[in-house]
Amino acid sequence: MITISESAQTHFAKLLSDQAAGTNIRVFVVNPGTSQAECGVSYCPADAVEETDIRLPFNGFDAIVDNESAPFLEDAEIDFVTDKMGTQLTLKAPNAKAKKLSENASLHEQVEHMLTTEVDPQLANHGGQVSLVEITADGIAVVQFGGGCNGCSMIDVTLKEGIEKEMIAKFDEITGVKDITEHQSGEHSYY
């Protein structure tokens, strides 16, 4: 589930040597499966381990992961790197915003995953997001925008030149994209 480099394992073991006996690390995702997902690492005292937690053994310590975070930490990597700027602990979790798709995922799940992992991060720069409402029998992906996208003057360009082009190129079954948002300009709109 999580790969921790040798240098990061050494770093954690050194940090944990100054903690109470039985203290490990906890790796977690806050707001998993959303565009606001954030990953973190913290100390995990022995009395903070829950029965449902997953325990991953490493060199000199365990990484504790809660059940809710686990699917979003699939393929996560933790590294401890030294460069010109000093040392830095890095945590990369490519599935934090949306858990990894199963091989037999439905078209609806695949389109939702694309919107969550590829489109929403771009829209989040403007305080917006998009969600899939349905896919019609004739292959139209019906979407609804929210946040800064609602009422944005560039929404038609975003929809037709961005989302629709990407979606049609990625999914043979998709023939177009339709926005059902009742756009109302206001202070929430990006433009």
Secondary structure, DSSP 8 states (H G I E B T S, - for coil): -EEE-HHHHHHHHHHHTTS-TT-EEEEEEESTTSTT-EEEEEEE-GGG--TT-EEEEETTEEEEE-TTTGGGGTTEEEEEEEETTEEEEEEE-TTSSS----TT--HHHHHHHHIIIIIHHHHHTTTEEEEEEEE-TTSEEEEEEEETTTT-TTHHHIIIIIIIHHHHHH-TT--EEEE------STTS--
